[in-house]
Amino acid sequence: MHVEFFDSLEEAQARLRQAMEAADARVKPWQAAVKVGDCFISDGGEEDLVVFGEALEGYTEPHLQHYRFCRCFSVACPEGEVGDVHVSTVLCLVSRAFFEAMRQAGWQMEAGQRPRSACLTDA
């Protein structure tokens, strides 16, 4: 985890804008097309954490065009949590059937199973 400290609100807001612009620049066309109902695997921020998500809603504000309101699940949070996901962190789309199979398995991938083997799209 990376933590930054700022001396002012303006400095923090400027850094947030820079981070959002950098994330937006990384978005691939298939990621920008993630829509309500799509299921995906996203970057959990840790090497061994696989995060499964379902897009629940998009945003109409231009500065939020690459964010989706989602419910995400993992072995660390099997009950799921809702929040915003930037589509640049979506590694690939997966089928609804695979998503539901992972739900039944408690979001646990089988030993040796690679998340990318279930991908319909690929970053």
C-alpha positions as CSV (number, residue, x, y, z in Angstrom):
1,M,0.0,0.0,0.0
2,H,1.2,3.5,-0.9
3,V,0.2,6.4,1.4
4,E,0.7,10.0,0.4
5,F,0.5,13.0,2.7
6,F,-0.3,16.6,1.6
7,D,0.1,20.0,3.1
8,S,-3.2,21.3,1.7
9,L,-6.5,20.3,0.2
10,E,-5.5,21.9,-3.1
11,E,-2.4,19.8,-3.2
12,A,-4.4,16.6,-2.5
13,Q,-7.0,17.5,-5.2
14,A,-4.2,18.2,-7.8
15,R,-2.6,14.8,-7.0
16,L,-6.1,13.1,-7.3
17,R,-6.6,14.8,-10.7
18,Q,-3.1,13.6,-11.9
19,A,-3.9,10.0,-10.7
20,M,-7.3,10.0,-12.5
21,E,-5.8,11.3,-15.7
22,A,-3.0,8.6,-15.6
23,A,-5.6,5.9,-14.9
24,D,-7.8,7.2,-17.8
25,A,-4.8,7.1,-20.1
26,R,-4.3,3.3,-19.4
27,V,-7.9,2.4,-20.4
28,K,-8.2,0.0,-23.4
29,P,-11.3,0.2,-25.6
30,W,-12.7,-3.1,-24.3
31,Q,-12.3,-1.9,-20.7
32,A,-14.1,1.4,-21.5
33,A,-17.0,-0.8,-22.8
34,V,-17.6,-2.5,-19.5
35,K,-21.3,-2.2,-18.9
36,V,-24.0,-3.0,-16.3
37,G,-24.2,-6.7,-15.8
38,D,-20.7,-7.6,-16.9
39,C,-18.7,-9.9,-14.7
40,F,-14.9,-9.4,-14.4
41,I,-11.7,-10.2,-12.7
42,S,-9.8,-7.1,-11.4
43,D,-6.5,-6.3,-9.9
44,G,-6.7,-7.0,-6.2
45,G,-3.5,-5.0,-5.5
46,E,-1.8,-8.1,-4.0
47,E,-0.1,-10.8,-5.9
48,D,-2.3,-13.7,-4.7
49,L,-5.6,-11.9,-4.3
50,V,-8.1,-12.5,-7.1
51,V,-11.1,-10.1,-7.1
52,F,-14.3,-10.9,-8.9
53,G,-16.7,-8.1,-9.7
54,E,-20.0,-7.4,-11.2
55,A,-20.8,-3.9,-12.7
56,L,-24.0,-2.6,-11.2
57,E,-24.1,0.9,-12.6
58,G,-22.2,3.4,-14.7
59,Y,-21.8,7.2,-14.3
60,T,-22.9,10.0,-16.7
61,E,-20.5,12.6,-15.4
62,P,-17.6,13.0,-17.9
63,H,-14.9,12.9,-15.3
64,L,-16.2,9.6,-14.0
65,Q,-16.7,7.9,-17.5
66,H,-14.2,5.2,-16.6
67,Y,-15.6,4.3,-13.2
68,R,-18.3,1.7,-12.6
69,F,-20.3,1.1,-9.4
70,C,-19.7,-2.5,-8.6
71,R,-20.1,-5.3,-6.1
72,C,-16.7,-7.1,-5.7
73,F,-15.9,-10.4,-4.0
74,S,-12.8,-12.3,-3.0
75,V,-11.7,-14.9,-0.5
76,A,-10.9,-11.9,1.8
77,C,-14.4,-10.5,1.4
78,P,-16.7,-13.4,0.4
79,E,-19.9,-11.5,1.3
80,G,-18.9,-8.8,-1.2
81,E,-18.7,-5.0,-0.9
82,V,-19.9,-2.2,-3.2
83,G,-17.9,0.6,-4.4
84,D,-16.3,2.3,-7.4
85,V,-13.9,0.4,-9.7
86,H,-11.8,2.2,-12.3
87,V,-12.0,0.1,-15.5
88,S,-8.2,0.3,-16.0
89,T,-8.0,-2.2,-13.1
90,V,-10.3,-4.7,-14.8
91,L,-8.0,-7.5,-16.1
92,C,-10.6,-9.3,-18.1
93,L,-14.3,-10.1,-18.5
94,V,-15.6,-13.5,-17.4
95,S,-18.8,-15.4,-18.2
96,R,-21.8,-15.2,-15.8
97,A,-21.5,-19.0,-15.4
98,F,-17.8,-18.8,-14.3
99,F,-18.7,-15.9,-11.9
100,E,-21.4,-18.0,-10.3
101,A,-19.2,-21.1,-10.1
102,M,-16.6,-19.0,-8.3
103,R,-19.4,-17.7,-5.9
104,Q,-20.3,-21.4,-5.2
105,A,-16.6,-22.1,-4.5
106,G,-16.3,-19.2,-2.1
107,W,-14.3,-17.2,-4.6
108,Q,-11.5,-19.7,-4.2
109,M,-9.6,-20.6,-7.3
110,E,-8.5,-24.3,-7.5
111,A,-4.8,-24.9,-6.9
112,G,-2.9,-24.3,-10.1
113,Q,-5.9,-22.6,-11.7
114,R,-4.9,-19.3,-13.3
115,P,-7.5,-16.5,-13.3
116,R,-6.7,-15.6,-17.0
117,S,-7.8,-19.1,-18.1
118,A,-11.4,-18.0,-17.5
119,C,-11.1,-14.7,-19.4
120,L,-13.4,-13.8,-22.3
121,T,-11.3,-10.7,-23.0
122,D,-7.7,-9.9,-22.1
123,A,-5.8,-6.9,-21.1
